[in-house]
Amino acid sequence: MRIVVADDAVLLREGLVRLLVEDGHEVVAAVGDGPALVEAVCEHRPDVSIVDVRMPPTHTDEGLRAAVTARGRVPGSPVLVLSQYVEVSYATDLLADGSGAVGYLLKDRVARVEEFLDALDRVARGATVLDPQVVAQLLAGQRRGDPLGVLTARERQLLGLMAEGHSNSAIARRLVLSNSGVEKHIGNVFAKLGLPPDDARHRRVLAVLAYLSS
């Protein structure tokens, strides 16, 4: 894949570049601030961008805002955002356009190389991938009367795995279900959340948005 890396920490940025190159990918640009990220995405139109949430000048959410801007200029451009901490609002902002091909991982996940590269590949192919710790926090914080209250425990578990970006076959393996059983559960989730028949990928994103908003 052709990849853009955006992180102001030189050691982490260069470490990511080396990891990606060793895995056979081409890093078309490695930058250290938001404006440079937007410019690189517009110029190179990469298969996926890896972006640190916090970059200069204030080190708050410049990377996230730059990623959203870049996707506005190059619609649907895949982006995987890395964060030091769980911030559900960041994941919600990324998913807001409903087009998918986004990921939100904690930086610690990079050390688990196979998991990180798998998540990167799924985002590049159009999936929505949330860090398991984000999903765990959402499950722990669900409120009574939230939109997911109509779902069964198994359906909420399945939706959590969808939020992590797992395919139907991967969900089937994890929940020890048949593929047809997973499809039936997903159909029930869509129906209960009031998601009209549409492109399957788009409905998955909308379901994850409902999950984040609960």
C-alpha positions in Angstrom: 0.0 0.0 0.0 0.9 3.7 -0.4 0.9 5.3 3.0 1.2 8.8 4.5 2.4 9.0 8.1 1.7 12.1 10.2 3.3 12.3 13.7 5.3 15.2 15.3 7.3 12.7 17.4 10.3 12.0 15.2 11.2 8.6 16.8 7.7 7.3 16.5 7.3 8.6 13.0 10.5 7.0 11.8 9.7 3.8 13.7 6.3 3.6 11.9 8.0 4.3 8.5 10.5 1.5 9.1 7.8 -0.9 10.3 5.7 -0.2 7.2 8.6 -0.4 4.7 9.7 -3.7 6.2 6.2 -5.0 5.7 6.4 -4.2 2.0 4.5 -0.9 2.0 5.6 2.4 0.4 5.6 5.5 2.6 4.9 8.3 0.2 5.2 11.1 2.8 6.1 11.4 6.5 5.1 14.7 8.1 4.9 16.3 11.5 1.9 18.7 11.5 -1.7 19.0 10.3 -1.3 21.3 7.3 1.4 19.0 5.9 -0.9 16.0 6.3 -3.6 17.7 4.3 -1.2 18.7 1.6 0.3 15.1 1.5 -3.1 13.5 1.2 -4.2 15.9 -1.6 -1.0 15.4 -3.5 -0.4 11.6 -3.1 -4.0 10.3 -2.5 -2.6 7.4 -0.4 -4.3 4.1 0.2 -4.3 5.0 3.9 -2.9 7.6 6.2 -1.7 7.1 9.8 -2.3 10.2 11.9 -1.4 11.1 15.5 -4.4 12.9 17.2 -2.2 15.5 19.0 0.2 17.6 16.9 1.6 21.1 16.9 0.9 23.8 17.8 -1.4 23.1 20.8 -1.0 19.3 20.9 -4.7 18.7 21.5 -6.6 17.5 18.4 -4.9 19.1 15.4 -4.1 15.7 13.9 -7.8 14.7 14.1 -9.0 17.9 12.6 -6.5 17.7 9.8 -7.6 14.1 9.1 -11.2 15.3 8.9 -10.2 18.2 6.6 -8.2 15.8 4.4 -11.2 13.5 4.0 -13.3 16.5 3.1 -10.9 17.4 0.2 -10.3 13.8 -0.8 -13.7 12.1 0.0 -13.4 8.7 1.5 -9.6 8.8 1.9 -8.9 6.1 4.4 -7.3 7.2 7.7 -6.2 5.5 10.9 -5.9 7.8 13.8 -3.6 7.0 16.8 -4.2 8.3 20.3 -2.5 8.1 23.6 -5.8 8.0 25.5 -9.4 6.8 24.9 -11.5 9.7 23.6 -14.8 8.5 22.3 -15.6 11.9 20.8 -12.6 11.6 18.5 -13.9 8.3 17.1 -17.4 9.9 16.7 -15.9 12.9 14.8 -14.0 10.6 12.4 -17.2 8.6 11.7 -19.4 11.6 11.2 -19.4 11.6 7.4 -20.7 8.0 7.3 -18.3 6.9 4.6 -16.3 4.4 6.6 -12.6 3.6 5.9 -11.6 5.1 9.3 -9.9 3.7 12.3 -9.2 4.8 15.9 -6.5 2.9 17.8 -4.5 3.6 21.0 -0.8 4.0 20.4 0.0 1.0 22.5 -1.7 -1.1 19.8 1.3 -0.4 17.4 3.5 -2.5 19.6 1.3 -5.5 18.7 2.5 -5.4 15.2 0.3 -8.0 13.6 -2.9 -6.5 15.1 -1.8 -3.0 14.0 -1.0 -4.1 10.5 -4.3 -6.0 10.3 -6.3 -3.0 11.4 -4.4 -0.8 8.9 -5.3 -3.2 6.1 -8.9 -3.3 7.1 -9.2 0.5 7.2 -7.5 0.7 3.7 -10.2 -1.7 2.4 -13.0 0.5 3.7 -13.7 -0.9 7.1 -14.4 1.0 10.3 -12.0 -0.1 13.1 -12.2 1.0 16.7 -9.7 0.0 19.4 -11.1 -2.8 21.7 -10.5 -0.5 24.7 -12.8 2.1 23.2 -15.4 -0.6 22.7 -14.9 -1.9 26.2 -15.4 1.6 27.6 -18.6 2.1 25.6 -20.0 -1.2 26.8 -19.2 -0.3 30.5 -20.8 3.1 30.1 -24.1 2.2 28.5 -27.1 4.0 30.0 -30.6 2.9 30.6 -32.9 4.1 27.9 -30.1 4.4 25.3 -30.8 3.6 21.7 -29.2 0.1 22.1 -31.6 -0.9 24.9 -33.7 -2.7 22.3 -30.8 -5.1 21.5 -30.2 -8.4 23.1 -26.9 -9.0 24.9 -25.7 -11.1 22.0 -26.7 -8.4 19.5 -24.8 -5.8 21.6 -21.8 -8.1 21.7 -22.0 -8.5 17.9 -22.3 -4.7 17.4 -19.2 -4.2 19.5 -17.2 -6.6 17.3 -18.6 -4.7 14.2 -17.2 -1.5 15.8 -13.8 -3.1 16.1 -14.0 -3.7 12.3 -14.3 -7.4 12.2 -15.8 -9.1 9.1 -18.8 -11.4 9.3 -16.6 -14.5 9.1 -14.4 -13.2 11.9 -17.4 -12.4 14.1 -18.7 -15.9 13.4 -15.5 -17.5 14.6 -15.4 -15.3 17.8 -19.0 -16.0 18.7 -19.0 -19.6 17.5 -21.9 -18.9 15.1 -22.5 -19.8 11.5 -22.1 -17.1 8.9 -25.8 -17.2 8.2 -26.4 -16.8 12.0 -24.2 -13.7 12.0 -26.0 -12.3 9.0 -29.3 -12.9 10.7 -28.2 -11.1 13.9 -26.8 -8.2 11.9 -30.1 -7.9 10.1 -31.9 -7.8 13.4 -29.5 -5.1 14.7 -30.1 -2.9 11.6 -33.9 -3.4 11.9 -34.0 -2.6 15.6 -31.9 0.5 15.1 -34.2 1.7 12.3 -31.5 1.6 9.6 -33.2 1.4 6.2 -32.1 -1.0 3.5 -28.9 0.5 2.0 -25.4 -0.3 1.1 -24.2 -2.9 3.7 -21.0 -1.0 4.5 -22.9 2.3 5.0 -25.4 0.6 7.3 -22.5 -0.9 9.4 -21.1 2.7 9.8 -24.5 4.0 10.8 -24.8 1.2 13.4 -21.4 2.0 14.8 -22.4 5.6 15.0 -25.5 4.6 17.0 -23.2 2.6 19.2 -20.9 5.5 19.9 -23.8 7.8 20.6 -25.4 5.5 23.2 
